[in-house]
Amino acid sequence: MATSQLPLSPLLPVTTQLTTERLILRAARPGDVPALRYAARQNLEHLRPWSARPPAGEDQSSLTAVSNEVLRTRKAWKRGEGHTFWMFDAETDERVLGRVQLSSVVRGAFHNAYLGYWCDCSHLGRGLVTEAVRAVVGCAFELLDLHRVQAAIMPRNTPSLRVIEKLGFRREGHAERYLQIAGTWEDHEIFALTREEWV
């Protein structure tokens, strides 16, 4: 019995950097821990309504938690399971301005990743997230050889909805009680884009 062989997809080196007009997008390095920790602390309240609640007593902005997150995301990157791009100011490559993440990468017949993103609360309204997400989605299709990128966004998260719609993502449906966010099961709008639709 013949089996269909799908081509192997390239692994993206963890040293990969994407550059845009205002940003450098790259994986976190151990030396970035202080900047990442600062960003986590500065954006704690800003991100709380849109984030999963951490386990009781866990400080996600602690030195240990941030260091572990850097190691975890670098391992996932090297295995091709996820790609976390931190947004750094292109002028300094030091200040963290946000994050764009391709997570739960699935190959085989699916060739899909889930998209998530956030921007530093002091840099909202400047179009930085749209700029960053455009670059990362391009990377997903052109360098990672994915066929589909999808996102789930809470209906009241108007800024995130604007980003995804500007980039041409299709609304695929409404998922009730889709993810537990800040301790509550929240409905989400599901969006997707395939390689054929990317321009």
N, C-alpha and C positions, 0 to 999 in steps of 0.2 A: 504494500500500500504506500503510495507516494505521499510525502508530507510537504506542505508549502513552507518554504524557507523565507523568513523575513530578513532583510539585511540587518547586520549588526549596526547599532548606532554608535557614533563616536563619543568617547568620553571627553569632556571639556576639562582642560587642565585647571587646577584650583588657582593658578596664577593668572587666569584670564581677567582682563580688564576691559570694560566697555567705557567709551568716552562719548560724552555729548557736549553741547556748547557750554554747559555750566557744571557738569557732573563727571565724576569718576565713579563707576559702579564696579565693585569687586567683592570677593570673599573677605571676611574679617580675618585678620592675622592676630596672633597672640599679643603683639604690641599695640593693637587697637583697643584692648580691654578698657583702659581708662576712658577713652572717648565714647565707647559703646555704653559704658556704665553711666557716664554723664548724660547721654541721650536718653537712656532708660529712665533715669530719675527725673529729668526735665519733662518727660512725656507721660509719666505715670497716670495722671488724671486725664490727660487728653485721650489716651488710648483705652482707659478702663471700660468705657461703654461698648467698645468694639472687640474686646479681647476675652478669651477664656479666663475664668477665675483661677489663680494659682492655688495649689494645695495650701491648706491652712498652715500658717506660720512660715511660709516660704517667701523670702524677699527676692524677687526676680531681678532686682537691680544690685544685689550683693556681688562682691568681687568673685566669690565662688560660683554663683549662678551664671554670671556673665562669662566667666572663663570657661565653664562647662558648655555653655551655649556655643561659644566659638569652636570648641573642639568637636561638638556634636555636628554642627553645620558643615565643618570642613570634612569630617568623615563621610557625611551624606553626599557631599559634592564629589569626593573622590570615588565613591561607589556608583555615582550617577543616579542617586535616588532623590536628590533635591539640590537646588542651587539658590543660595541666599546671597543676593547682591546688596551690599550696603551702599548708600548714596553718600558720597563724600564731595565736599566743595572742590571743584576742579582747580581752584587757585592754590589750595594748600594741601589737599589730600589728607586732611587731618580731622576736620569737623564733620561729624555725622549728621546728615540732613534727613535721613529716613532709610527705608528698606523696601526692596522688592524681592519677593520670594516665589520661586517655582518649586512647589513641594509635591510629594507623593508621585514622583515621575513613574509612569507605567509604560513599558515597552510592549512588545508582542503586537497583537492586533489593535491595540488601543493607541499607543504612542501619545500619551496625554500627560499634562501636568496641571496642577491647581495653582492659581495665581493669587497672591496676597500682597498688600502694600500699605505703607503708612508714611507720613511726612512729619517732620519735627514741627511742633506747634508754633514756633516762631517764624516758620517759613511757609505757612499756608497761603494760598491765593496767588502764588507766583508761577504756577504751571510746572513746578519741578517734578511732581509725581507723574504727570502726563509724559513729560520728557523721559523720565526714568523707565516708566512702564513700556513706552514705545520701544526703547532700546532693548529691554529684557525680552519682550515678546518677539522682536526681530531675532534676537539670539536663540530663542526657543525654536523658531522655525529654520533659521539659516545655519546655526552652528550645532544645535542639539538634535536636529532632524526630527523634531516632534511634528505630529500632524494636527494636534488640537491643544488649546489652552483654555481652561475654563475657570470661572470665578463665581463665588457665591457672596452676595452683598445684602445686608439688611435693608429693607425698603426705606427706612428713615435715614440711612447714611447717604444723604444727598451728594456730598462732595465725591465720595467713591463712585457713586452711580454716574456722575458727570465724567469722570476720568474714563471709565470703561466704555461709555457711549461715544465719547470723542474719538476713541481708537477703533470704532466700528464693530465692537462685540455685539453679537446677537443675543437678545433676551430669549431664553429657551423655556422658561417656566417659573413657577412659584413653588417653593418647597416649604411646607409647613413644619414648624418646630425642627428645623434642619440641624442647627448647631447650638450647643449650650454656651452662651455668651454672658459674661458677668453673672453667672449663676442662674440664668433663665433660658429656656429653650426658645430660640428666636426663629421666626420665619426668615427666609432668604429668597432673593431673586437670583436665578441661575443664568449666567451668561457664558457664551463660548465663542471661539473664533478658530477656524481651521486654516491650514496653510493656504488653501485655495483662495481664501478670502483676504489674506494678508496682502497689503499693497505698500 
